[in-house]
Amino acid sequence: MTDPLLANPPAHTWRSRLQDAAYYALYYSLRHAPIDIVSDLGSVFVRWSVPRHRPWVIEGARRNLERHWPGADKATIDKAINRFLDNVGRMMAEFAALPRLHAAGRIQVSERFERGAKELTAAPTVAILLHTGNWEVCAAALHA
């Protein structure tokens, strides 16, 4: 199911412009907040806002999990959805802290990856990565 807000975007109003300004202010404030607080705020915000403003996200996740785990009870599905929302919120909020993650020791880079990064040249490079988190963290690690 696609997001109805993307299919039919609302017109820009003074209210929407003020809301955008508030989002920008929040983002730039989070850029300077401690990383743990940034992550926790993202988790809390998404777990609060999605059930209220985007319930179809939870319905879709519930359908997918019930299909994937046919014998699971409602409590197990609810816990998985809560973990999903927690992860999405943390990932979204951590975009604000992304430039600081490597310096704070939050990115674990294997020796093999570091050796490969040192051997990179100006030639095009193909990287095969295991996607276990936020793709942008890889760029932050390479940039550091």
N, CA, C and O atoms as CSV, one atom per row, in Angstrom:
chain,resi,resn,atom,element,x,y,z
A,1,MET,N,N,0.847,-1.176,0.000
A,1,MET,CA,C,0.000,0.000,0.000
A,1,MET,C,C,0.890,1.236,0.000
A,1,MET,O,O,1.851,1.320,0.765
A,2,THR,N,N,0.569,2.175,-0.846
A,2,THR,CA,C,1.359,3.397,-0.871
A,2,THR,C,C,0.825,4.383,0.155
A,2,THR,O,O,-0.311,4.283,0.617
A,3,ASP,N,N,1.665,5.318,0.488
A,3,ASP,CA,C,1.313,6.336,1.469
A,3,ASP,C,C,0.314,7.303,0.839
A,3,ASP,O,O,0.653,7.951,-0.152
A,4,PRO,N,N,-0.903,7.428,1.371
A,4,PRO,CA,C,-1.888,8.341,0.796
A,4,PRO,C,C,-1.413,9.788,0.748
A,4,PRO,O,O,-1.837,10.549,-0.122
A,5,LEU,N,N,-0.541,10.174,1.668
A,5,LEU,CA,C,-0.052,11.552,1.656
A,5,LEU,C,C,0.864,11.806,0.464
A,5,LEU,O,O,0.943,12.933,-0.025
A,6,LEU,N,N,1.558,10.769,-0.008
A,6,LEU,CA,C,2.413,10.930,-1.181
A,6,LEU,C,C,1.595,10.908,-2.463
A,6,LEU,O,O,1.934,11.596,-3.425
A,7,ALA,N,N,0.526,10.127,-2.487
A,7,ALA,CA,C,-0.312,10.027,-3.673
A,7,ALA,C,C,-1.099,11.314,-3.910
A,7,ALA,O,O,-1.361,11.676,-5.058
A,8,ASN,N,N,-1.470,11.996,-2.855
A,8,ASN,CA,C,-2.261,13.219,-2.972
A,8,ASN,C,C,-1.728,14.240,-1.969
A,8,ASN,O,O,-2.334,14.446,-0.918
A,9,PRO,N,N,-0.592,14.886,-2.286
A,9,PRO,CA,C,0.009,15.792,-1.303
A,9,PRO,C,C,-0.876,17.006,-1.025
A,9,PRO,O,O,-1.515,17.536,-1.934
A,10,PRO,N,N,-0.912,17.437,0.218
A,10,PRO,CA,C,-1.713,18.614,0.557
A,10,PRO,C,C,-1.082,19.884,-0.006
A,10,PRO,O,O,0.126,19.947,-0.231
A,11,ALA,N,N,-1.919,20.890,-0.229
A,11,ALA,CA,C,-1.424,22.179,-0.717
A,11,ALA,C,C,-0.624,22.869,0.387
A,11,ALA,O,O,-0.875,22.664,1.575
A,12,HIS,N,N,0.341,23.688,-0.023
A,12,HIS,CA,C,1.119,24.438,0.963
A,12,HIS,C,C,0.258,25.545,1.559
A,12,HIS,O,O,-0.364,26.327,0.841
A,13,THR,N,N,0.237,25.591,2.870
A,13,THR,CA,C,-0.495,26.623,3.593
A,13,THR,C,C,0.464,27.246,4.597
A,13,THR,O,O,1.590,26.780,4.771
A,14,TRP,N,N,0.006,28.300,5.251
A,14,TRP,CA,C,0.855,28.891,6.292
A,14,TRP,C,C,1.133,27.875,7.392
A,14,TRP,O,O,2.234,27.801,7.938
A,15,ARG,N,N,0.106,27.099,7.696
A,15,ARG,CA,C,0.284,26.081,8.735
A,15,ARG,C,C,1.340,25.049,8.321
A,15,ARG,O,O,2.196,24.679,9.124
A,16,SER,N,N,1.278,24.587,7.067
A,16,SER,CA,C,2.256,23.585,6.619
A,16,SER,C,C,3.658,24.180,6.579
A,16,SER,O,O,4.637,23.490,6.864
A,17,ARG,N,N,3.756,25.452,6.227
A,17,ARG,CA,C,5.080,26.095,6.202
A,17,ARG,C,C,5.641,26.247,7.621
A,17,ARG,O,O,6.840,26.075,7.835
A,18,LEU,N,N,4.776,26.570,8.586
A,18,LEU,CA,C,5.223,26.639,9.981
A,18,LEU,C,C,5.628,25.257,10.491
A,18,LEU,O,O,6.595,25.118,11.240
A,19,GLN,N,N,4.880,24.245,10.077
A,19,GLN,CA,C,5.230,22.880,10.469
A,19,GLN,C,C,6.588,22.495,9.874
A,19,GLN,O,O,7.412,21.886,10.556
A,20,ASP,N,N,6.823,22.845,8.613
A,20,ASP,CA,C,8.128,22.576,7.991
A,20,ASP,C,C,9.242,23.296,8.743
A,20,ASP,O,O,10.312,22.730,8.967
A,21,ALA,N,N,8.992,24.538,9.129
A,21,ALA,CA,C,9.997,25.301,9.877
A,21,ALA,C,C,10.286,24.631,11.223
A,21,ALA,O,O,11.434,24.589,11.666
A,22,ALA,N,N,9.246,24.112,11.866
A,22,ALA,CA,C,9.445,23.411,13.144
A,22,ALA,C,C,10.275,22.146,12.938
A,22,ALA,O,O,11.139,21.835,13.757
A,23,TYR,N,N,10.021,21.413,11.848
A,23,TYR,CA,C,10.812,20.209,11.557
A,23,TYR,C,C,12.278,20.564,11.313
A,23,TYR,O,O,13.172,19.873,11.803
A,24,TYR,N,N,12.527,21.628,10.564
A,24,TYR,CA,C,13.913,22.059,10.330
A,24,TYR,C,C,14.587,22.462,11.638
A,24,TYR,O,O,15.745,22.121,11.876
A,25,ALA,N,N,13.862,23.184,12.481
A,25,ALA,CA,C,14.431,23.592,13.769
A,25,ALA,C,C,14.755,22.364,14.619
A,25,ALA,O,O,15.801,22.313,15.265
A,26,LEU,N,N,13.864,21.380,14.619
A,26,LEU,CA,C,14.113,20.151,15.368
A,26,LEU,C,C,15.340,19.434,14.815
A,26,LEU,O,O,16.200,18.992,15.578
A,27,TYR,N,N,15.424,19.317,13.495
A,27,TYR,CA,C,16.561,18.635,12.868
A,27,TYR,C,C,17.876,19.315,13.243
A,27,TYR,O,O,18.829,18.648,13.647
A,28,TYR,N,N,17.928,20.632,13.111
A,28,TYR,CA,C,19.177,21.336,13.415
A,28,TYR,C,C,19.491,21.325,14.913
A,28,TYR,O,O,20.658,21.401,15.298
A,29,SER,N,N,18.476,21.232,15.749
A,29,SER,CA,C,18.725,21.075,17.189
A,29,SER,C,C,19.299,19.696,17.486
A,29,SER,O,O,20.215,19.556,18.296
A,30,LEU,N,N,18.752,18.679,16.822
A,30,LEU,CA,C,19.239,17.315,17.037
A,30,LEU,C,C,20.674,17.133,16.549
A,30,LEU,O,O,21.388,16.254,17.034
A,31,ARG,N,N,21.094,17.947,15.606
A,31,ARG,CA,C,22.474,17.832,15.105
A,31,ARG,C,C,23.491,18.102,16.205
A,31,ARG,O,O,24.638,17.665,16.109
A,32,HIS,N,N,23.081,18.819,17.252
A,32,HIS,CA,C,24.001,19.185,18.330
A,32,HIS,C,C,23.698,18.462,19.645
A,32,HIS,O,O,24.423,18.632,20.626
A,33,ALA,N,N,22.648,17.671,19.668
A,33,ALA,CA,C,22.276,16.949,20.893
A,33,ALA,C,C,23.123,15.681,21.034
A,33,ALA,O,O,23.647,15.177,20.041
A,34,PRO,N,N,23.260,15.164,22.254
A,34,PRO,CA,C,23.969,13.891,22.440
A,34,PRO,C,C,23.315,12.778,21.606
A,34,PRO,O,O,22.091,12.718,21.490
A,35,ILE,N,N,24.133,11.912,21.036
A,35,ILE,CA,C,23.656,10.892,20.104
A,35,ILE,C,C,22.603,9.986,20.738
A,35,ILE,O,O,21.612,9.656,20.086
A,36,ASP,N,N,22.792,9.579,21.983
A,36,ASP,CA,C,21.803,8.708,22.637
A,36,ASP,C,C,20.446,9.390,22.756
A,36,ASP,O,O,19.408,8.753,22.577
A,37,ILE,N,N,20.454,10.680,23.056
A,37,ILE,CA,C,19.196,11.422,23.174
A,37,ILE,C,C,18.532,11.538,21.813
A,37,ILE,O,O,17.315,11.393,21.704
A,38,VAL,N,N,19.317,11.799,20.771
A,38,VAL,CA,C,18.781,11.883,19.414
A,38,VAL,C,C,18.076,10.570,19.063
A,38,VAL,O,O,16.940,10.573,18.587
A,39,SER,N,N,18.754,9.462,19.301
A,39,SER,CA,C,18.208,8.145,18.987
A,39,SER,C,C,16.939,7.861,19.791
A,39,SER,O,O,15.948,7.385,19.238
A,40,ASP,N,N,16.965,8.147,21.073
A,40,ASP,CA,C,15.799,7.898,21.931
A,40,ASP,C,C,14.602,8.756,21.519
A,40,ASP,O,O,13.470,8.273,21.504
A,41,LEU,N,N,14.844,10.021,21.188
A,41,LEU,CA,C,13.749,10.897,20.755
A,41,LEU,C,C,13.119,10.382,19.464
A,41,LEU,O,O,11.899,10.412,19.309
A,42,GLY,N,N,13.953,9.911,18.542
A,42,GLY,CA,C,13.419,9.352,17.302
A,42,GLY,C,C,12.524,8.155,17.568
A,42,GLY,O,O,11.454,8.027,16.973
A,43,SER,N,N,12.961,7.285,18.459
A,43,SER,CA,C,12.176,6.107,18.810
A,43,SER,C,C,10.830,6.507,19.409
A,43,SER,O,O,9.783,6.016,18.988
A,44,VAL,N,N,10.867,7.390,20.381
A,44,VAL,CA,C,9.638,7.816,21.062
A,44,VAL,C,C,8.687,8.499,20.081
A,44,VAL,O,O,7.486,8.227,20.084
A,45,PHE,N,N,9.224,9.382,19.242
A,45,PHE,CA,C,8.372,10.126,18.317
A,45,PHE,C,C,7.671,9.197,17.327
A,45,PHE,O,O,6.463,9.321,17.121
A,46,VAL,N,N,8.397,8.279,16.719
A,46,VAL,CA,C,7.781,7.397,15.722
A,46,VAL,C,C,6.789,6.440,16.374
A,46,VAL,O,O,5.716,6.200,15.820
A,47,ARG,N,N,7.128,5.885,17.545
A,47,ARG,CA,C,6.187,4.982,18.213
A,47,ARG,C,C,4.927,5.721,18.665
A,47,ARG,O,O,3.870,5.108,18.809
A,48,TRP,N,N,5.034,7.038,18.889
A,48,TRP,CA,C,3.859,7.830,19.256
A,48,TRP,C,C,3.075,8.244,18.013
A,48,TRP,O,O,1.848,8.143,17.995
A,49,SER,N,N,3.772,8.710,16.969
A,49,SER,CA,C,3.083,9.331,15.841
A,49,SER,C,C,2.500,8.350,14.827
A,49,SER,O,O,1.423,8.605,14.287
A,50,VAL,N,N,3.178,7.240,14.556
A,50,VAL,CA,C,2.684,6.332,13.513
A,50,VAL,C,C,1.293,5.779,13.838
A,50,VAL,O,O,0.437,5.801,12.954
A,51,PRO,N,N,1.017,5.289,15.041
A,51,PRO,CA,C,-0.345,4.797,15.309
A,51,PRO,C,C,-1.414,5.888,15.164
A,51,PRO,O,O,-2.558,5.588,14.822
A,52,ARG,N,N,-1.057,7.119,15.415
A,52,ARG,CA,C,-2.029,8.210,15.365
A,52,ARG,C,C,-2.194,8.801,13.968
A,52,ARG,O,O,-3.301,9.182,13.587
A,53,HIS,N,N,-1.099,8.882,13.199
A,53,HIS,CA,C,-1.143,9.602,11.928
A,53,HIS,C,C,-0.930,8.727,10.695
A,53,HIS,O,O,-1.245,9.158,9.586
A,54,ARG,N,N,-0.408,7.517,10.855
A,54,ARG,CA,C,-0.173,6.614,9.726
A,54,ARG,C,C,-0.501,5.173,10.128
A,54,ARG,O,O,0.368,4.302,10.082
A,55,PRO,N,N,-1.740,4.926,10.516
A,55,PRO,CA,C,-2.088,3.582,10.995
A,55,PRO,C,C,-1.927,2.502,9.927
A,55,PRO,O,O,-1.751,1.332,10.268
A,56,TRP,N,N,-1.984,2.862,8.651
A,56,TRP,CA,C,-1.825,1.881,7.583
A,56,TRP,C,C,-0.429,1.251,7.590
A,56,TRP,O,O,-0.247,0.143,7.086
A,57,VAL,N,N,0.557,1.953,8.158
A,57,VAL,CA,C,1.901,1.371,8.275
A,57,VAL,C,C,1.854,0.169,9.215
A,57,VAL,O,O,2.435,-0.878,8.927
A,58,ILE,N,N,1.168,0.325,10.327
A,58,ILE,CA,C,1.051,-0.768,11.296
A,58,ILE,C,C,0.212,-1.906,10.721
A,58,ILE,O,O,0.535,-3.079,10.913
A,59,GLU,N,N,-0.868,-1.557,10.014
A,59,GLU,CA,C,-1.706,-2.598,9.405
A,59,GLU,C,C,-0.903,-3.420,8.403
A,59,GLU,O,O,-1.010,-4.646,8.375
A,60,GLY,N,N,-0.098,-2.749,7.579
A,60,GLY,CA,C,0.730,-3.458,6.603
A,60,GLY,C,C,1.774,-4.334,7.271
A,60,GLY,O,O,2.002,-5.469,6.852
A,61,ALA,N,N,2.408,-3.807,8.315
A,61,ALA,CA,C,3.408,-4.593,9.047
A,61,ALA,C,C,2.751,-5.808,9.694
A,61,ALA,O,O,3.316,-6.902,9.692
A,62,ARG,N,N,1.560,-5.612,10.245
A,62,ARG,CA,C,0.848,-6.728,10.889
A,62,ARG,C,C,0.502,-7.807,9.853
A,62,ARG,O,O,0.683,-8.997,10.113
A,63,ARG,N,N,0.003,-7.390,8.678
A,63,ARG,CA,C,-0.312,-8.355,7.618
A,63,ARG,C,C,0.929,-9.143,7.204
A,63,ARG,O,O,0.880,-10.365,7.065
A,64,ASN,N,N,2.045,-8.430,7.006
A,64,ASN,CA,C,3.281,-9.096,6.591
A,64,ASN,C,C,3.779,-10.076,7.650
A,64,ASN,O,O,4.192,-11.189,7.325
A,65,LEU,N,N,3.740,-9.662,8.915
A,65,LEU,CA,C,4.221,-10.539,9.985
A,65,LEU,C,C,3.316,-11.755,10.174
A,65,LEU,O,O,3.805,-12.855,10.432
A,66,GLU,N,N,2.009,-11.566,10.049
A,66,GLU,CA,C,1.091,-12.703,10.166
A,66,GLU,C,C,1.312,-13.695,9.027
A,66,GLU,O,O,1.176,-14.904,9.218
A,67,ARG,N,N,1.648,-13.191,7.858
A,67,ARG,CA,C,1.948,-14.063,6.723
A,67,ARG,C,C,3.279,-14.783,6.948
A,67,ARG,O,O,3.418,-15.959,6.613
A,68,HIS,N,N,4.249,-14.074,7.515
A,68,HIS,CA,C,5.583,-14.637,7.746
A,68,HIS,C,C,5.595,-15.608,8.928
A,68,HIS,O,O,6.281,-16.629,8.886
A,69,TRP,N,N,4.838,-15.290,9.978
A,69,TRP,CA,C,4.755,-16.127,11.185
A,69,TRP,C,C,3.300,-16.549,11.392
A,69,TRP,O,O,2.624,-15.983,12.252
A,70,PRO,N,N,2.801,-17.516,10.639
A,70,PRO,CA,C,1.372,-17.856,10.736
A,70,PRO,C,C,0.928,-18.329,12.118
A,70,PRO,O,O,-0.240,-18.160,12.468
A,71,GLY,N,N,1.814,-18.910,12.905
A,71,GLY,CA,C,1.417,-19.410,14.221
A,71,GLY,C,C,1.634,-18.436,15.359
A,71,GLY,O,O,1.367,-18.770,16.514
A,72,ALA,N,N,2.114,-17.231,15.058
A,72,ALA,CA,C,2.444,-16.270,16.118
A,72,ALA,C,C,1.180,-15.689,16.745
A,72,ALA,O,O,0.184,-15.451,16.063
A,73,ASP,N,N,1.241,-15.465,18.054
A,73,ASP,CA,C,0.109,-14.839,18.733
A,73,ASP,C,C,0.192,-13.316,18.593
A,73,ASP,O,O,1.200,-12.770,18.145
A,74,LYS,N,N,-0.888,-12.653,18.985
A,74,LYS,CA,C,-0.990,-11.200,18.832
A,74,LYS,C,C,0.112,-10.467,19.592
A,74,LYS,O,O,0.637,-9.471,19.096
A,75,ALA,N,N,0.470,-10.936,20.776
A,75,ALA,CA,C,1.504,-10.271,21.585
A,75,ALA,C,C,2.861,-10.313,20.885
A,75,ALA,O,O,3.610,-9.336,20.922
A,76,THR,N,N,3.179,-11.433,20.253
A,76,THR,CA,C,4.451,-11.557,19.536
A,76,THR,C,C,4.485,-10.608,18.349
A,76,THR,O,O,5.495,-9.946,18.106
A,77,ILE,N,N,3.385,-10.539,17.612
A,77,ILE,CA,C,3.289,-9.631,16.459
A,77,ILE,C,C,3.402,-8.187,16.936
A,77,ILE,O,O,4.115,-7.390,16.327
A,78,ASP,N,N,2.708,-7.844,18.015
A,78,ASP,CA,C,2.764,-6.476,18.548
A,78,ASP,C,C,4.179,-6.096,18.972
A,78,ASP,O,O,4.612,-4.968,18.732
A,79,LYS,N,N,4.903,-7.020,19.597
A,79,LYS,CA,C,6.289,-6.742,19.998
A,79,LYS,C,C,7.168,-6.507,18.776
A,79,LYS,O,O,8.016,-5.615,18.781
A,80,ALA,N,N,6.969,-7.303,17.734
A,80,ALA,CA,C,7.761,-7.136,16.510
A,80,ALA,C,C,7.459,-5.795,15.847
A,80,ALA,O,O,8.372,-5.132,15.355
A,81,ILE,N,N,6.203,-5.393,15.826
A,81,ILE,CA,C,5.835,-4.099,15.249
A,81,ILE,C,C,6.448,-2.973,16.069
A,81,ILE,O,O,6.945,-1.996,15.508
A,82,ASN,N,N,6.419,-3.100,17.387
A,82,ASN,CA,C,7.010,-2.077,18.248
A,82,ASN,C,C,8.520,-1.967,18.015
A,82,ASN,O,O,9.065,-0.864,17.985
A,83,ARG,N,N,9.195,-3.115,17.849
A,83,ARG,CA,C,10.640,-3.091,17.551
A,83,ARG,C,C,10.899,-2.444,16.192
A,83,ARG,O,O,11.864,-1.697,16.031
A,84,PHE,N,N,10.036,-2.734,15.215
A,84,PHE,CA,C,10.151,-2.133,13.888
A,84,PHE,C,C,10.024,-0.613,13.974
A,84,PHE,O,O,10.847,0.112,13.414
A,85,LEU,N,N,8.996,-0.129,14.673
A,85,LEU,CA,C,8.801,1.316,14.810
A,85,LEU,C,C,9.960,1.955,15.571
A,85,LEU,O,O,10.401,3.050,15.224
A,86,ASP,N,N,10.452,1.277,16.603
A,86,ASP,CA,C,11.603,1.764,17.359
A,86,ASP,C,C,12.810,1.928,16.439
A,86,ASP,O,O,13.488,2.955,16.475
A,87,ASN,N,N,13.074,0.919,15.620
A,87,ASN,CA,C,14.214,0.952,14.717
A,87,ASN,C,C,14.072,2.063,13.679
A,87,ASN,O,O,15.031,2.787,13.409
A,88,VAL,N,N,12.888,2.200,13.100
A,88,VAL,CA,C,12.664,3.247,12.099
A,88,VAL,C,C,12.863,4.624,12.721
A,88,VAL,O,O,13.508,5.485,12.123
A,89,GLY,N,N,12.322,4.839,13.903
A,89,GLY,CA,C,12.469,6.134,14.566
A,89,GLY,C,C,13.909,6.466,14.880
A,89,GLY,O,O,14.355,7.591,14.655
A,90,ARG,N,N,14.637,5.496,15.398
A,90,ARG,CA,C,16.055,5.721,15.703
A,90,ARG,C,C,16.835,6.028,14.431
A,90,ARG,O,O,17.635,6.962,14.397
A,91,MET,N,N,16.598,5.232,13.378
A,91,MET,CA,C,17.325,5.455,12.131
A,91,MET,C,C,17.045,6.852,11.569
A,91,MET,O,O,17.969,7.555,11.161
A,92,MET,N,N,15.775,7.249,11.550
A,92,MET,CA,C,15.426,8.558,10.997
A,92,MET,C,C,16.068,9.686,11.799
A,92,MET,O,O,16.611,10.626,11.218
A,93,ALA,N,N,16.013,9.602,13.106
A,93,ALA,CA,C,16.578,10.667,13.942
A,93,ALA,C,C,18.093,10.708,13.846
A,93,ALA,O,O,18.693,11.781,13.911
A,94,GLU,N,N,18.714,9.542,13.692
A,94,GLU,CA,C,20.175,9.499,13.662
A,94,GLU,C,C,20.761,10.115,12.399
A,94,GLU,O,O,21.973,10.317,12.328
A,95,PHE,N,N,19.932,10.422,11.393
A,95,PHE,CA,C,20.441,11.174,10.246
A,95,PHE,C,C,21.017,12.508,10.716
A,95,PHE,O,O,21.998,12.995,10.155
A,96,ALA,N,N,20.411,13.094,11.740
A,96,ALA,CA,C,20.907,14.367,12.253
A,96,ALA,C,C,22.283,14.216,12.889
A,96,ALA,O,O,23.081,15.153,12.868
A,97,ALA,N,N,22.563,13.061,13.446
A,97,ALA,CA,C,23.845,12.829,14.128
A,97,ALA,C,C,24.851,12.093,13.249
A,97,ALA,O,O,25.964,11.811,13.694
A,98,LEU,N,N,24.485,11.781,12.027
A,98,LEU,CA,C,25.326,10.964,11.152
A,98,LEU,C,C,26.768,11.444,11.030
A,98,LEU,O,O,27.679,10.619,11.101
A,99,PRO,N,N,27.015,12.737,10.851
A,99,PRO,CA,C,28.415,13.175,10.723
A,99,PRO,C,C,29.253,12.940,11.984
A,99,PRO,O,O,30.482,12.952,11.917
A,100,ARG,N,N,28.597,12.727,13.137
A,100,ARG,CA,C,29.324,12.559,14.402
A,100,ARG,C,C,29.486,11.101,14.826
A,100,ARG,O,O,30.197,10.820,15.791
A,101,LEU,N,N,28.845,10.179,14.130
A,101,LEU,CA,C,28.845,8.783,14.569
A,101,LEU,C,C,30.237,8.161,14.572
A,101,LEU,O,O,30.588,7.461,15.522
A,102,HIS,N,N,31.030,8.395,13.543
A,102,HIS,CA,C,32.346,7.762,13.462
A,102,HIS,C,C,33.266,8.297,14.551
A,102,HIS,O,O,33.931,7.523,15.239
A,103,ALA,N,N,33.309,9.613,14.709
A,103,ALA,CA,C,34.181,10.218,15.724
A,103,ALA,C,C,33.791,9.774,17.136
A,103,ALA,O,O,34.639,9.717,18.026
A,104,ALA,N,N,32.515,9.460,17.339
A,104,ALA,CA,C,32.045,9.026,18.659
A,104,ALA,C,C,32.263,7.528,18.886
A,104,ALA,O,O,31.893,6.999,19.934
A,105,GLY,N,N,32.854,6.855,17.919
A,105,GLY,CA,C,33.105,5.424,18.065
A,105,GLY,C,C,31.856,4.575,17.914
A,105,GLY,O,O,31.804,3.460,18.432
A,106,ARG,N,N,30.843,5.082,17.211
A,106,ARG,CA,C,29.574,4.369,17.062
A,106,ARG,C,C,29.525,3.491,15.814
A,106,ARG,O,O,28.563,2.748,15.618
A,107,ILE,N,N,30.551,3.569,14.972
A,107,ILE,CA,C,30.575,2.766,13.754
A,107,ILE,C,C,31.685,1.738,13.886
A,107,ILE,O,O,32.846,2.088,14.097
A,108,GLN,N,N,31.332,0.495,13.764
A,108,GLN,CA,C,32.315,-0.581,13.845
A,108,GLN,C,C,32.733,-0.941,12.421
A,108,GLN,O,O,31.900,-1.311,11.593
A,109,VAL,N,N,34.026,-0.830,12.149
A,109,VAL,CA,C,34.561,-1.112,10.821
A,109,VAL,C,C,35.563,-2.256,10.950
A,109,VAL,O,O,36.479,-2.198,11.771
A,110,SER,N,N,35.388,-3.282,10.144
A,110,SER,CA,C,36.302,-4.426,10.217
A,110,SER,C,C,37.641,-4.068,9.580
A,110,SER,O,O,37.728,-3.154,8.761
A,111,GLU,N,N,38.682,-4.803,9.968
A,111,GLU,CA,C,40.014,-4.575,9.391
A,111,GLU,C,C,39.985,-4.801,7.889
A,111,GLU,O,O,40.630,-4.075,7.133
A,112,ARG,N,N,39.251,-5.789,7.468
A,112,ARG,CA,C,39.165,-6.082,6.037
A,112,ARG,C,C,38.575,-4.901,5.277
A,112,ARG,O,O,39.051,-4.559,4.194
A,113,PHE,N,N,37.545,-4.276,5.836
A,113,PHE,CA,C,36.937,-3.105,5.209
A,113,PHE,C,C,37.941,-1.959,5.150
A,113,PHE,O,O,38.062,-1.285,4.127
A,114,GLU,N,N,38.659,-1.740,6.249
A,114,GLU,CA,C,39.646,-0.659,6.273
A,114,GLU,C,C,40.751,-0.896,5.252
A,114,GLU,O,O,41.179,0.042,4.579
A,115,ARG,N,N,41.222,-2.147,5.125
A,115,ARG,CA,C,42.243,-2.451,4.116
A,115,ARG,C,C,41.711,-2.158,2.724
A,115,ARG,O,O,42.411,-1.578,1.894
A,116,GLY,N,N,40.473,-2.559,2.469
A,116,GLY,CA,C,39.869,-2.310,1.159
A,116,GLY,C,C,39.706,-0.832,0.887
A,116,GLY,O,O,39.915,-0.384,-0.241
A,117,ALA,N,N,39.335,-0.061,1.905
A,117,ALA,CA,C,39.162,1.381,1.725
A,117,ALA,C,C,40.485,2.055,1.402
A,117,ALA,O,O,40.514,3.012,0.628
A,118,LYS,N,N,41.578,1.578,1.978
A,118,LYS,CA,C,42.892,2.166,1.705
A,118,LYS,C,C,43.339,1.890,0.279
A,118,LYS,O,O,44.091,2.673,-0.301
A,119,GLU,N,N,42.882,0.786,-0.287
A,119,GLU,CA,C,43.284,0.419,-1.632
A,119,GLU,C,C,42.425,1.067,-2.710
A,119,GLU,O,O,42.711,0.913,-3.898
A,120,LEU,N,N,41.379,1.789,-2.321
A,120,LEU,CA,C,40.518,2.433,-3.310
A,120,LEU,C,C,41.298,3.463,-4.104
A,120,LEU,O,O,42.157,4.166,-3.571
A,121,THR,N,N,40.986,3.538,-5.363
A,121,THR,CA,C,41.622,4.532,-6.228
A,121,THR,C,C,40.526,5.393,-6.814
A,121,THR,O,O,39.371,5.320,-6.393
A,122,ALA,N,N,40.887,6.202,-7.781
A,122,ALA,CA,C,39.895,7.044,-8.447
A,122,ALA,C,C,39.040,6.226,-9.412
A,122,ALA,O,O,38.053,6.727,-9.950
A,123,ALA,N,N,39.417,4.977,-9.629
A,123,ALA,CA,C,38.650,4.118,-10.532
A,123,ALA,C,C,37.312,3.749,-9.895
A,123,ALA,O,O,37.189,3.740,-8.671
A,124,PRO,N,N,36.317,3.446,-10.715
A,124,PRO,CA,C,35.029,3.019,-10.161
A,124,PRO,C,C,35.196,1.780,-9.282
A,124,PRO,O,O,36.030,0.916,-9.553
A,125,THR,N,N,34.399,1.712,-8.243
A,125,THR,CA,C,34.501,0.618,-7.284
A,125,THR,C,C,33.130,-0.006,-7.073
A,125,THR,O,O,32.124,0.697,-6.980
A,126,VAL,N,N,33.099,-1.310,-7.001
A,126,VAL,CA,C,31.868,-2.019,-6.678
A,126,VAL,C,C,32.024,-2.555,-5.263
A,126,VAL,O,O,33.000,-3.241,-4.957
A,127,ALA,N,N,31.071,-2.244,-4.407
A,127,ALA,CA,C,31.116,-2.725,-3.027
A,127,ALA,C,C,29.944,-3.669,-2.800
A,127,ALA,O,O,28.820,-3.390,-3.218
A,128,ILE,N,N,30.210,-4.763,-2.149
A,128,ILE,CA,C,29.156,-5.702,-1.772
A,128,ILE,C,C,29.054,-5.637,-0.256
A,128,ILE,O,O,29.984,-6.003,0.462
A,129,LEU,N,N,27.903,-5.162,0.218
A,129,LEU,CA,C,27.741,-4.916,1.644
A,129,LEU,C,C,26.556,-5.696,2.194
A,129,LEU,O,O,25.550,-5.881,1.508
A,130,LEU,N,N,26.679,-6.140,3.405
A,130,LEU,CA,C,25.565,-6.756,4.110
A,130,LEU,C,C,24.752,-5.628,4.740
A,130,LEU,O,O,25.274,-4.844,5.533
A,131,HIS,N,N,23.481,-5.553,4.384
A,131,HIS,CA,C,22.632,-4.453,4.843
A,131,HIS,C,C,21.996,-4.820,6.187
A,131,HIS,O,O,20.959,-5.483,6.237
A,132,THR,N,N,22.635,-4.379,7.268
A,132,THR,CA,C,22.092,-4.651,8.603
A,132,THR,C,C,21.696,-3.371,9.321
A,132,THR,O,O,21.347,-3.410,10.501
A,133,GLY,N,N,21.743,-2.271,8.651
A,133,GLY,CA,C,21.403,-1.003,9.288
A,133,GLY,C,C,21.277,0.089,8.249
A,133,GLY,O,O,20.876,-0.162,7.113
A,134,ASN,N,N,21.611,1.268,8.631
A,134,ASN,CA,C,21.474,2.450,7.805
A,134,ASN,C,C,22.616,2.520,6.783
A,134,ASN,O,O,23.785,2.568,7.167
A,135,TRP,N,N,22.287,2.525,5.495
A,135,TRP,CA,C,23.304,2.576,4.435
A,135,TRP,C,C,24.198,3.799,4.564
A,135,TRP,O,O,25.393,3.721,4.275
A,136,GLU,N,N,23.650,4.911,4.985
A,136,GLU,CA,C,24.409,6.147,5.039
A,136,GLU,C,C,25.551,6.086,6.040
A,136,GLU,O,O,26.495,6.870,5.944
A,137,VAL,N,N,25.483,5.170,6.998
A,137,VAL,CA,C,26.562,5.013,7.969
A,137,VAL,C,C,27.838,4.577,7.265
A,137,VAL,O,O,28.935,4.969,7.663
A,138,CYS,N,N,27.701,3.772,6.225
A,138,CYS,CA,C,28.873,3.342,5.452
A,138,CYS,C,C,29.570,4.562,4.849
A,138,CYS,O,O,30.797,4.652,4.893
A,139,ALA,N,N,28.819,5.484,4.299
A,139,ALA,CA,C,29.416,6.696,3.736
A,139,ALA,C,C,30.093,7.523,4.823
A,139,ALA,O,O,31.159,8.094,4.593
A,140,ALA,N,N,29.490,7.594,5.993
A,140,ALA,CA,C,30.103,8.341,7.098
A,140,ALA,C,C,31.419,7.701,7.511
A,140,ALA,O,O,32.376,8.403,7.835
A,141,ALA,N,N,31.474,6.378,7.500
A,141,ALA,CA,C,32.715,5.682,7.861
A,141,ALA,C,C,33.795,5.922,6.815
A,141,ALA,O,O,34.959,6.116,7.163
A,142,LEU,N,N,33.426,5.912,5.547
A,142,LEU,CA,C,34.404,6.162,4.489
A,142,LEU,C,C,34.892,7.602,4.514
A,142,LEU,O,O,36.052,7.881,4.212
A,143,HIS,N,N,33.998,8.508,4.874
A,143,HIS,CA,C,34.346,9.932,4.883
A,143,HIS,C,C,35.306,10.273,6.018
A,143,HIS,O,O,36.111,11.196,5.896
A,144,ALA,N,N,35.226,9.538,7.112
A,144,ALA,CA,C,36.029,9.850,8.304
A,144,ALA,C,C,37.501,9.572,8.105
A,144,ALA,O,O,38.298,9.786,9.019
